[in-house]
Amino acid sequence: MGITIFSPSPTIFLIFFIFLNFLNAQSASPPSIYDHLKHNGLPMGVFPKGITDFSIDPETNRFQVNLTQPCNSDSEIQFHYDFNITGILSSRKIANLSGMSQQELFLWFPVITIRVDDPDSGLINFDVGVVDKQFSLSLFETPLDCTAIDPNDSFSNYQEPFKFRSTETVEENKLRAIS
């Protein structure tokens, strides 16, 4: 009487390998906007909590975030987010940003660029056109809570972002903002 040793065929290994890859592909979800931010060295909290509708062009890194309703952040730093937020995402920077404003002394200024120049500094910079604002990175570790506002509600705290007049210089604009 001889002992027979079972030796699985290479076909069984191949089927098992394909099955495991199929399971992994089914369980992996596509990256979120927060994953893209993190991958590029930016904190997830520069955008409000709960964003699921966004697109990003893999060649240009131009993105668009779509909110169901404009909202204002519920944090110590006041931000307003429009229905649509667009920009170009790169390493430690969002450029050509539109759809986001920051409040300073009762005025809303459009945020043009967000950048982390030196991650070790613990600071993040928001370019609001007139000036760069620096904040602690720790304030943006998690996505911000945001209160929806009715875009047709004239009683909301939000006002249109402050914009330059077409013939104004930066100095004239600063003087007008102060007075």
C-alpha positions, 0 to 999 in steps of 0.5 A: 500500500502506497501513500499518495500525496495530494499536489494541487495543480497550478490552476487551483492556485491561479483561481484562488489568486484571481478570487483574492484580487477580486475581493480586494478590488470590491472592498477598496473604495475610491480615494476621497477628497480628504485622501487627495489632500493627505496624499499631497501633504495638506490637512483634511480640515481645509474643507468641510466635513462630509464631502462625497461629490468631487472630481479631480483631473489626474493629469492637471490635478484640477479638482471640483468639490460640490456641496449640497448647500453653501455653508459656514464653518463652525470653528474659531476661524470663520470660513464660507464655502460656496456650492462649488469649490475649485482649485489645483492641488499640488504638493503642500498647496492648493492654487487658483482656489475659488469658492472659499472665503475667510472672515476677518473683521466683519469682511469676507475675503476670497481664499486664493491659495492654501499652502504648507511651506514647511510641515515642521513649522506647524503652520498653514498659510491662507492667501486672501489676496490682501495678506497671508494668514497663518494658522496652526496646522492642528486646527485643520487636522479633521474636516470642519463642521459646517452649518448650511446657509440658505443662499436666498436668505438675506438674513444670513451672516454671510456677505459676498467676499470682498473684491478689488475694484478693477482700478484699485491698487493693493495699497488703495484696497488696504486703505479702503478695507481699514476705513 
